[in-house]
Amino acid sequence: MKLDRRKDLLGIKDLRREEIDQILDTAIPMKDVIKRDIKKVPTLRGKAMVTIFYENSTRTRTSFEIAGKFLSADTVNLAVNTSSVQKGESLRDTLKTIEVMGFDLMVMRHSMSGTPHYAARCTKMRVVNAGDGQNEHPTQALLDMFTIKEHKGTLENQKAAIVGDIHHSRVARSNIYGLSRYGCEIRVVGASTLMPPEVEKLGVKSYYSLEAAVKDADVVNVLRVQRERQQAALFPSLDEYAELYMVSPQRLKGAKDYVLVLHPGPMNRGVEISSSLADSTQAVINEQVTNGVAVRMAILYLITGGKRVEEVAS
Ligand code: CP
């Protein structure tokens, strides 16, 4: 199975390694398009794409929109807060309304896990999951993997530490599913209240000590503390969280010399990551954002039926 044979992209858990490879390989010529003076190829001319975000976003929504525009698709954002969703229109009716306008593809973010999967069953449009609750954020994991591969030359057998709010993190889950396809040693580290029960069943090693988790690490992926998803106070204060789990150059001394530091954004500087680390050459946070456009271009291209990378490069 290749991605160009699927109707939807809903999660990394379902993807085979060959599909991930196809996306990452296709993102390379897409990144070249972004670097051109004229950032436009006719690949998706005549296709229409809508972004529907029931949760806030800067990077994912905007990068999908510009990715579609660079590929010459017609792109529209449905602003949920000023839409008829606010008059009580159901998700199913909203989707049908959008579908009959002639859209081919929908990019959806929702606070409830599984909503894009439900949407994919309700509509003929292709559905790409832009983050669903605490479940998955597949395109974030793919751009993270693309960034790691660019820097390390391979995804094989990397020692990767994922630090922070593992329990609430769809980014962590998608990264775990993705990196485990390449034989990586995946370590998760955080406070016990931020660790899902039985996390080791996902094939990871869990740690409570940041220093132990990052020892000899090739990659450290720092997660945002998601205050909006915490019903109860899961740690005493942000200061105390930072004391134990804020990743900084000092705390990375035991990692490999060329350890790569990722963060999906948006950052809480001084909470989960120090400003000195975020602004250092070890951190590739802005590159991740650029790569997000390239990877999303690859996904839009492949999911709408594109097969040959040469089509893009020409
Ligand atoms: N990383 C990420 O999903 O960022 P946004 O919420 O800004 O899209």
Boltz pocket constraint, residues with backbone or C-beta under 6 A from the ligand:
constraints:
  - pocket:
      binder: B
      contacts: [[A, 56], [A, 57], [A, 58], [A, 59], [A, 60], [A, 61], [A, 130], [A, 131], [A, 140], [A, 264], [A, 265], [A, 266]]
      max_distance: 6.0
